[in-house]
Amino acid sequence: MQEVIGAETAPETGTDRKSVFNELLQNGIDKRDSEMVALALKNGAEPNILLFAGITYKQSSWDRLRGRNEGLGAEWVRLALEHGADAEATKLHRDERPWPAIHWAQAYFLPAVMDMLIASGAKVDTPSPDGRTPLMDAVKNGFAEEIEYYLQKGADPLYRSADGNTALNMLRHSGQFDRAEQERLIKLMMQHSIPEAQAVENTSAPGKRFSI
C-alpha cells in the first residue's frame, strides 16, 4: 500500500506511545539534542532513561568541538528528576546485577550529580550488590576527596557491610594513602562517628570532666 504523505494516522496510545517517545528520547541523548530530549520527556518518555544517561555521561571529542562540556550530564540528571525520575532507581551492570543510581554516580563521580540524587531521596549509605556503600568504595579506591564528600553528606563510617566490614576499618587497613593522609582521614571519620547525643552533650557542657 502506498503511503500518502500528510495523511492522518491513528494516534499512538498506551505502551506504543511510550515506546515511540522512549526511542525519540534515546535519539536525543545519542545526538546530544537537548530540545528533542525535553520534548520526549514532555510526551511521557521514561525519565529514568535520561537519569542514567546523565549519570554516566562522558564528554567526547565531538562535544568539545561543538563547545559542550561535562555540565550536560548534570543538566540531564536535573531534567530527569524534574520529570519524575527515581533517585533510587537501579540499572543492570555488566555483571547482570541491578546497581543503584548512587553507585553508578559514584563510579562517574561528579559532586553536582551526587548532590541532586541525595536531595531527591537517594540514601548516601545505600549498599551495592556487593554490600558496600559509596563511602566504602571511595576508601577501597583511595579517593580522599570522595571520602570527605560522603562524610559531609552524612555517610556512616561504622555502617557494616554484608561481610561485617566498615569504612573506618577498611581505612585503618588501607594501603592506598600515605601515613599522614591516612591518619587525617581516620580522624575525620572519628569526628563523623560521634553519636549525635554525645556531640550535643559535649558542646553544651564544655567543662565537664570524666574519670576513666
C-alpha angles and dihedrals in degrees: 000000000000116000114236110218111230095017115139117252130196112276118254110255139183117340093358092057092048091050093050094052093042087057091048090049090053090048089053091049092049091049094041085235105159094186093055090046092053093046092049091053091049088054093055105269115161107271093203088069089061092041093062092039088057094045093051096038116135124186112247130203087253090057091051092050089053093047097252124140143194089279089083091074092053090046091054091050091050092048092047093051091048088056094051105273114164112244088204095050120131133220129196113257124210086268087064093243124122110251119194119246093248090060092050086051091049090057091052093035114200116156092213091057093044090050091055095046093050092044088052095054108279109142113233091218095050107143122230122228084269089058096247127127122224088257090056091050090050089054092045091052095043098241108152094179091056092046089055091046095053092046090052088052091055103264113167113236088198097052106129121227123216089273092050097256126136133204090244092053091046090052093049090057098035122123093194098092137051115251097260093049092045092053091047092053093045090054090048091053090047089055090053092047096062109116110250093237091051091049091052092047093050091048095048095045107035093162097054114121129204133206121221 
